Amino acid sequence: MVMTNNILPTINPLLRLPVVKQATGKSRTTVYRDIEKGLMPRPVKIGGNRSAWPQNEITAINQARIAGKSDDAIKILVIELEAARETA
């Protein structure tokens, strides 16, 4: 959760794979292939065998793709997004 004006928290929903597939238009195989290539952030473990992605990260990747960013620029974005998890 991110605090906004130190008053109310802003919730960043976690998206499971079916929603990520729909949001990106990619198959499960392609999502995980992109993770291996550094073009998608790794999912967050949410318990048991379950994983999900923070919505803001999927949105950022989609916006970069829409803006025509190169794969190299997206790889940098993925590194920044995953690093930001540690400070959240």
C-alpha positions as a printed Julia matrix, in Angstrom:
88×3 Matrix{Float64}:
  0.0     0.0     0.0
  1.18    3.49   -0.83
  0.21    6.35    1.45
 -1.35    9.33   -0.29
 -0.94   12.61    1.59
 -0.26   10.47    4.68
 -4.03   10.11    5.12
 -5.52    7.35    2.94
 -3.71    4.33    1.49
 -3.89    3.66   -2.23
 -4.38   -0.01   -2.99
 -2.42   -1.59   -5.83
 -4.41   -4.71   -6.73
 -2.63   -7.96   -7.51
 -3.63   -9.53  -10.81
 -3.65  -13.28  -11.35
 -2.45  -14.81  -14.63
 -5.85  -14.93  -16.42
 -6.24  -11.17  -15.94
 -2.62  -10.5   -16.97
 -3.15  -12.58  -20.12
 -6.27  -10.6   -20.94
 -4.65   -7.24  -20.16
 -1.56   -7.93  -22.27
 -3.13  -10.05  -25.01
 -0.44  -12.68  -24.44
 -0.63  -16.39  -23.76
  0.67  -18.0   -20.58
  3.72  -19.27  -22.46
  4.5   -15.82  -23.86
  4.08  -14.14  -20.46
  6.63  -16.5   -18.89
  8.93  -16.27  -21.93
  8.86  -12.48  -21.59
  9.77  -12.83  -17.9
 12.81  -14.91  -18.89
 13.8   -12.25  -21.45
 13.36   -9.43  -18.89
 10.38   -7.96  -20.76
  7.85   -8.62  -17.98
  8.28   -8.35  -14.22
  8.34  -11.54  -12.21
  5.14  -12.33  -10.33
  4.84  -11.89   -6.57
  4.24  -15.0    -4.48
  0.92  -14.59   -2.66
  0.81  -17.89   -0.8
  0.98  -21.56   -1.57
  1.58  -22.04   -5.27
 -0.15  -18.78   -6.12
  1.43  -15.81   -7.84
  0.16  -12.46   -9.07
  1.43   -9.21  -10.56
  0.94   -5.71   -9.14
 -1.53   -3.92  -11.39
  0.65   -0.82  -11.68
  3.46   -2.93  -13.2
  1.22   -4.47  -15.86
 -0.17   -1.01  -16.64
  3.36    0.42  -16.97
  4.43   -2.36  -19.35
  1.29   -1.9   -21.47
  1.83    1.87  -21.61
  5.45    1.37  -22.69
  4.32   -1.0   -25.47
  1.62    1.45  -26.61
  4.21    4.25  -26.65
  6.4     2.14  -28.93
  9.25    1.7   -26.48
 12.01   -0.66  -27.56
 12.65   -4.0   -25.86
 15.8    -2.5   -24.33
 13.78    0.37  -22.82
 11.2    -2.09  -21.49
 13.95   -4.2   -19.91
 15.12   -1.1   -18.03
 11.53   -0.4   -16.99
 11.16   -3.95  -15.65
 14.33   -3.54  -13.58
 13.0    -0.26  -12.17
  9.57   -1.74  -11.4
 11.03   -4.73   -9.58
 13.44   -2.5    -7.64
 10.54   -0.26   -6.59
  8.93   -3.26   -4.87
 11.63   -3.16   -2.23
 10.86    0.44   -1.31
  7.06    0.06   -1.33
